[in-house]
């Protein structure tokens, strides 16, 4: 599989080519270069997946392949940083996700971004992001992952702030960068602690199941917990930042200021699942040596899922609804990982079912959430507004967008036979096997999900009729935009029928997915009830939603303002950190430290001015000084 190096090199070459020659290229040429490149990357990714999963297993287990791996830097005697390509079930799955969604975004952007200033720059940044994300998922060691992890952060910063003349976009890009860098700081500390105690960065060694390499990490304790526990907790904080887990979720809704295709790429299918992928990649360590951290991840994920779903109910900006929906769905994936109780998969224990369910939902969610964001882009492109208040009855004007958007809504609501139903049902099964309380909590969250998604659907395509303003009449998007919608809709319909348990499991052995009929019935019943309620409230133009909002004005206001978490952060950073802590330190530095240095400089200058006359070059002056000195010494000698 030596050709797999091209999967990384092609988007890098595309970035360099477009980035360095963009000004000389026609916009269409730049778009074609980026799109053709990602087409080749997608083809190679699918070919790699076919070749890997059709190869024979060894003792019933998928093997780990390293087509490339070389030492980049030696750190001490035993520790070294490698660069390479790792091929295993989870990396192949992520490679398919990244290349597929990225290709659809490249094609979609040819129509959506047509005529935009900076079109060439946009495609250069898309290629950079694709290269960074592919490098992250194919990394052979945790430090290589961290390198590409930071590149993902940089490229997302550039894409979110694409409209750099727009203050809100600039603020959003800075916010995303700062919050994720804050989390990445803990990630780096965790990596350093883990590597120092184990003397390796290599995934093959860390995930081998050999407990002896963790003896030092388990033997060293701090505040009642092992060093390994601290390291894995710190690493998770890095993942929580990228995946927008509470309380590090605040950057994601604001990141919607970037172009809508960017939202589909970064905030639906790739970047935000990097944290989930990180936990899944290190899953053997979490489940084998720090299960308490894994269970903590489950509870954080469960709270985040519910918290974000409640906020999504009352938002009016369609991209923000989808942003909070993404946060909630990432919570589902984290819960699935966290409720796993063992590596083994069997029909009695369901120990590792959560892992498989999480990866399956990551796969299906990538497709239908990218479809939702691209559908939202088509809607915004048609009505020139993000607000649901400016929409309604658009099904008559945009039939393709309407049907594909409905398919995605049914999938995320968990309605069979769409892909979201199967993956979410497996998560529910794992949650109920973990504890009844967790299962009930996630079932309620799933019901809220179905409600707010169909609230969104009815407000856009049904409800009050869209008023045509002058000559502006909404129309269906061009083929470059509708083709990705149709393709992703097809994947959303058939994705649930993929025997995912045959390919991606924690122990790499085969697991046959089977529905728990009782849980499936409960889940579907809750979803249908929620959809029925949304239909009753929003299918027609009605005053009922406003009346309900008025009756629960307090809760509505708090949820609409995102529980004032942003304001809390603003208070902590500006009032406490900046004004109460940083400002006194700044005053001390400016007036005491700088003042002392400046005073010494002034004293030195004054002394120089006063003493420079002694070096005048006048013989008479020197004679007088000599005479005065002689007399002074004589006097002192006489008296002493």
N, C-alpha and C positions, 0 to 999 in steps of 0.2 A: 504493500500500500504506500509506496514511496510517493505516488502522485498526490497524496493528501497534503503535502506541503503547499501545493497550489491553492488549496482552500484558504490558506492564510495569506499567501503572497499575492494572489490576484486582487483582492480588495485593497491591499497596501499599494500595489502598483497603480491601481485606479485612483486612489487618493493623491499620490504623488503626481501623476500625470495631469489630472484635472486641477489640482491645487497649484501646480507650478505653471501651467499653461492656460489656466482658466480664462484669463483676460483675452487671450488670443483665440479662444474657442467660441463658436456659436453656442448659445444655450442648448439647442437641440442636440448638438454634437456631444457636449458634456453629459447630457442626460443619457444619450445612447451608450456612451462609454461605460458609465456607471451601471446601466441596466444590463448591457451585454455581459459585463464582468460578473454581476451577481447571478445572471442566468447560468454562466459556466460554473460558478461556485455552487449553486443549487443542484445542478446536474451532477457534479462531483460528489456532493454530499449524499444525494440519493443513491448514487452508484456505490459509495462507500458503505452505506447502510445495507444495501442489497448484498454486497459481497460479504460483509461481516456477519449478517444474520442468516445467510445461507451456508456459511462455513460450518463444519461439524463441531459440536460441543465436545469438550474433553471432560469425561466423567459427569456428563449432564450439566456442565457449567460453561457459560460464555467466557472466553479467554480475554485477557488484557494484552493489547498489542501496542508497541511503541515503534512506529516507522522511523521516527527521528528522536534522538535524545543525546545531547552533548553538554559537556561541562562548560559553563559560561564564566563562572567565577568561583574561586576557592576561598572559603571563609574558615580560617584555622586549619587544623590538621585533618579532621574527618568531615567537616561540614563544607558542602559545596552547593552552588546554585546551578541548576541545569535548565536548559531550554529544549523543548521537544514537543512531540504530539502524542497524546494518549487516546487510544481508541478502545472504548469499552461501551457497554449498553447505554449508560447515562450520558456519556459524551456524544455518542452517535445520535441519540434522541434530541439532545439540545442543538446539535449541529443542524439537524433537519428543521427544527423550530426556527432557529435564527436565520438560516438561509431562505426558508420559505417565506417568512413574514417580511424579511428584508427585500426579497425580490418583488413581492407584491407592492410594497411601499415604493420601490423604485419605479415600477410601472405606473402606479397610481399618481405619483408625483409629476410625471410627464404632463398630465392634464391639469392637476390641481395647482401646481406651482407655475404653470405657463404664464409668461409675462412678468414674473416677479423679479425685482432687482436682486442680483446676487444668486441667480439660478445656478451658475457654475459652482459657486462657493457652497451652495446647499448640497449638491451632489458629491462634492469633495468630502464634506463632513459626513454624509451618509456612508461613504466608502470607509472612512476612518472608523466610524462607529462599528460597522460590520466587521472590519478587521479586528478591532479591540474585543468585541464580544466573542468572536470565534476563537481568538487566542485565549480568552478566559476559559471557555468550556473545554478546550483541547489541551490545557496545561497539564504537564506531567508532575508538577510539584506545586506546593502551596505558595512559594515565593513567586514563581512565574505567574500563578493566578493573580497574586497581588499586583504585579506589574501591569497586567492587562486590566485588572480591576480599576486601577487609577486611570488608565487610558480610556476606559469606558466612561469614567466620571468626567474627564476632560472633554471628550467628544460630545457627551450629553450636554455639558455646559455650553458648548459652541452651538449645538442645535436648538436648545431651549432659547438661547439669546440670539437666534438668527435675525430677528427684527430688532437690531441693536439700536435703532433710532427710537424705539418705543420704550418709554421708561418702565412700564410694567413688565415687559419681557426681560429687560436688563436686571430688574430687581428679582424676578423669578429665577433667572439663571444663577445669580449670585447666591440666592437662598438655597437652591438645590446643591450648589457646589459646597457651600459652607456646612450645611447639615450633613451631607454625605462624607465630607472630609473629616468632620468631627467624629463620625462613626468609624471611619477608616483608620483614624488614629488608634482606636482601641483594637481594631483588627490587626494592625501592625504589631502592637504590643503583644497580643495573643500569639501571633506567628513567632515572634522573637522568643517568647517564653517557651513555647512548644518546641521549637527547633533547638534551643539551648539545652533543654533537658533531655531531648531524644537524639540530638546530634544528627538530625536529618530533616530535609524539606520534602523528601520524595513521597508521593502518594503510595507507591508500591510498598514501601517499608511501613509507613504509618498505618495503612489499611490492611496489612498482611494478617492481622489477627494475633501476631506475636506480642503477648503482653509484657515480655521482658524489656522491650524498648521503652516502656512507660514506667519502669520501676522508680527511676529518679523523680519523674513527674508526680507519681502517686505517693512517694515517700516524703517529698517536700510539702510542707503545709504552711498556710498563711491564713490567719483569722479563722481557724477551724476547718478550712477546706484545702484540698490538695492543690498543688500547683497546676495539675492537669485540669482540674475543675475550673480554676480561674482562667486558664488559657482558653478553654473551649467556650466559656462564658464571654470572654472578650472578643473572640472570633465571631460569635453569634451577634454581638453588638454591631460589628461591621456589616454582617448580613442584614440585620434589622434596619440599618440606615439605607442600604441599597433597595431593600424590599419595602420600605416605607411602613414598618411596623410601629405601632404606638410605643413611645411618644415621639418617634423620629419620622412621623408620617407627613409633617407639615409642608415639606417641599413639593410633594407630588401634585396636589391640586393646583398650586400656582404654576407648575411646570406646563400647564395647559396653554400658557401664553405662546409657546412655540407653535410652528405650523402643525396642523392636524395630522398629516402623515407621520410627523415625528412622534406625536402622541401615540399613534398606533405602533410604531416601531419600538420606542424606548419604554413607554409607560404602560404598555399592554402585554407585550409578549417576550421581551428580551431583558432589558436592564433590570426591571423590577423583580424578575424571577431569579436574578443572580444570587440573592440571599438564600432563596429556597434551594438553588443548585448547590450553594456552598454547604449548607447543612446536610443535604443529601450526599454530597461528595464525602464528607467527613462522618457520615452516619455510623459506620462501624465503631468509631471512637466514642461518639455520643452514646450509642446504645450499649456498648460493651463496658465503658469505664466511667461515664458521667451521665447515667440515666436521669438523674435529678435535673440536670440542665435541659435535657430533652423534654421532660414533662413541663418544665417552666416555659419552654418554647410553645408547648401546646396551649397553655393558659394565656400567654401573651397573644398568640394567634387567635384564640377564641374571643378574647376581649376586643382585639382590633377588628375582627370580622363583624361583630355586632355593632361596635361603636361607629364604624364607617358606614354600615348599612343604614343606621338611623339617620346619619347626616345626609346620606344620598336621597332619602325620602323627600326632603324639603328643598333641595337645590333646584334652581331654575335654569342654570347654564348647562346645556346638554353635555359639554365636555367635562364639567366638574362632576356631574352625576356619574359619568363613566370613570372618572378618576377615583372617586370614592368607592365605586364598584370594584375597581382594580385592587384597591387596598383591602377591601373585604375579601375578595377571592384569594389574594395572597395569604390572608389569614387562614382561609380554609386549607391551603396547602401546608402551611406551618402546623396547623392542628393535626393534619394527617401524619406528618412526620413525628410530631411530638407524642402521639398516642400509641406509636409502635412500642411493643413490649419485648420484642426479640428480633433476631436476624432471620430466623427460620419462618418459612411460609408453609402452613399446612391447613387442612380443612377444619381442624379442631381448635387450634390456638389462635389463628389469625394474627400471629405475632407481628409479622412484617407487612401485613396488609396495608397499613397506613403509608408505608414508604411507596409501595407500588401505586396506591391510590393518589398520593401526592404528585408523583411524576406523571401519572395519567391525566390528572386534572391540569397540571402545568401544560401538557401538550394540547388538550382540548381547549383550555382557556385561551391559549395563545391564538388559536384560530378564530374562535367566535368573538374574542375581545378585539382583536385586530379588525375583524369584520365590523364590529360596532363603531369603532373609531373612524374607520374609513367611510362607513355609512354616514356618520355624523359630519365628516368632511364634505360629503356630497350635499348634505342638507344645508350646511353653512355656505357652501359654494353657490347654492341655488337661491337662498333667501338673504344672504349677507348679514346673518345675525346668529349668535350663539344662544339666544334666550328663547325658551319654549313659548313665552308670551307672544313672540312674533311668528309663531308657526301654527299649524293646524290644517287638517284636510290635505296634506301633501301627498297622500297616496294616489290622488287623481293625476298629479303632475309628474310623480317619480315612481313608476311602478316597479322597476328593478330594485331601486334602493329600498322601497317599501317591503318587498318580499324578502330580500336578503336580510334586512334589519329585523324583520319579524322572526326569521329562522334563528338569528343570533339571540334574540330575546327569549325564545322558547328553549334554546340550549342552556343559557345561563340560569333560567328558571328551573331547570331540571325536569323538563317534560320529555317523556320518551317519544320517539326513539332517537332523539338528537344527542349529540356526543356528551353534552354537559350532564345529562341524566345518568349515564353509566358511571362516569368518573366521580360525580358528586355522591352517588349512591354508595360507592365503595368507601368514600370518606366517611359517610354517615355510619356505615357498618363498622368501620374501625373505631369511630367515636363511641358508639354504643357498647362495643366490646371493652373499651377502656373504662367507661363509667356511664351510667344512665343519665346523670346530670349533664355530662359533656354532650351526649347524643341529643338530648332535649334542647340544650342551648343552641347547638348547630342547626337543628331542625327549624327552630324559630328564626334563626338568622337566614336560613335558606328561604323561608316564607317571606321575610321582609325583602329579600333580594328579588323574588318574583314580583312582589308588589311594586317596588320602585322602578323596576325595568319596564313593566307594562304601564305604569304612570307615564314614564318617558315616551313609550311607544304611542300611546293614545294621544298625548299632548302634541306630538309631532305630526302624526298621520291621520288622526281623527279629530275629535273635539270641534272647536270653532273653525269655520272655513277660513283659509288663508285669503287675505285681501290683496288683490293685485294692485300694485301701485304704478300708475301710468303705463308705460310700455314694458315695465319689468314683470315678467311672468315666470314663475319657477319652471324649470325644465330638467329633464333627466340629464345626468352627467355624460360626458363623452365615453367612448369605448375604453380609452386608457384608464378610466376610473371605474367603469362598471365591470370590466373583466376581472380585476382583483376581487371585487365584491362577489361575483358569481363563483369564482374559484374557491374563495374562502368559505362561502356558503355550502358548496359541495363538500368540502372537507368537514364542515360542521355537521352535515347530515350523516356522512358515512364514518366519521371519526370514532363514534362509539362502538362500531362493529370491529374495530381493530383488536385482535387478541393481545392486548398490551402486556398481560401477565406472562406471556411467552418470551418477552423481550427484555423488560426492565423490572427487576426485582432486587431486593437487598442482597440476597445470596446468589444471584445470577442463575438460579435454577428456575424451572418452569412452574408457573402458577396459573391454573385455569380459573378465570374470573367467573363467579357465579353470583347471581343476585340473591340477596336476602329478601324474599318476597314480602315479609312483614314490614321491614324497614322501607322497602321500595314503595309499598302501598301508602304508608304514612307520609313519606316524603312527597310523593305525587299529590296526595290529597291536600297537604298543606299548600303546595305550590298552586294547585288548581283553585283552592279557596282564595288565596292571595290575588290571583289573576282575576277571579270573579269580582272581588272587591274593587280592584283597580278599574275593571270594566264598568262597574256600577257608577264609580265616581268620575271617571275621566273620558269614557267613550263619547259622551255627548257634552256639549258646552253646558256646564251646570254650576250653580252657586254652592253646592254641597262642600267641595274642598275648601273654599274660602270660609264657610261657616264652621267647619271642623277646625280649621287653623285658628279661627277666632276663639273657639271654645278652649283650645289648648294653646293659647297665645304664648304663654311662658315657655313651654317645652318647644314650641315651634321656633320661637325667636332664638333660644339657646342652640337648637340643632342647626338652624339656618346660619348662625354665626360660628358653627363648627365647635361648639362648646367653649368658645373663647380661648382655645389652646394657643392660637397665634398671639393673642393679646397677653397671655401669661408669659410666653417666650419673650415678647417685646418688653414686658415689665422686668423680667429677670435680667435680660441682656442690657437694656438701656438704663433702667432705674437702679438696679442693684450692681451689676457687673461694671458697666461703663461709668455711671455717676458716683456710686458709693465706693467702688473698689478701684477701678482703673483711673478715675480722675484724681484721687489723692496720690496715687502712685506716680501719675504723670506730673502733678505739681511738685512732688518731692524730687523727681528726676530732673525736672526743668529748673527748679530754683535751688535745690540743695546740691545735687550731683553736678549738674551743668554749671550752677553758680560757683561751686568750689573750683571746678576746673577753669572757668572763665576768670575767677578772682586770681588764681595762681598765674594765669596768663597775663592779666593786667599788672600784677605785682612784678612779674618778670620784665615786662615792657617798661614799667616805671623805673625799675632798678637799672635797666640798660640805659635808659635816657639819662639818668642821673650820673652814671659812672662812665659813660662814653667819653667825657671830657678828660679823664685820666690818660686816654690814649690819643692826645691831641697832636703829638709829634713835635711839640715845642720844648727845646732844651732848657730854657729858662724855667718853664713850669715843672719839668722833671727835677731840676735842681732844687727848686723850692719844696717840692714834695719830699725829696731825699733829705733835705735839711730838717723839715718838720718831723719826719719820721725818726731821724736820728735824735733830735731833741726829745721826742716823746718816749723813745726807748730809754734814753739816759735818765729822764725824770722817773720813769717807772722803776728802773734799776736802783736809783738813789733812794726812793721811798720804800721799796720792797726789800 
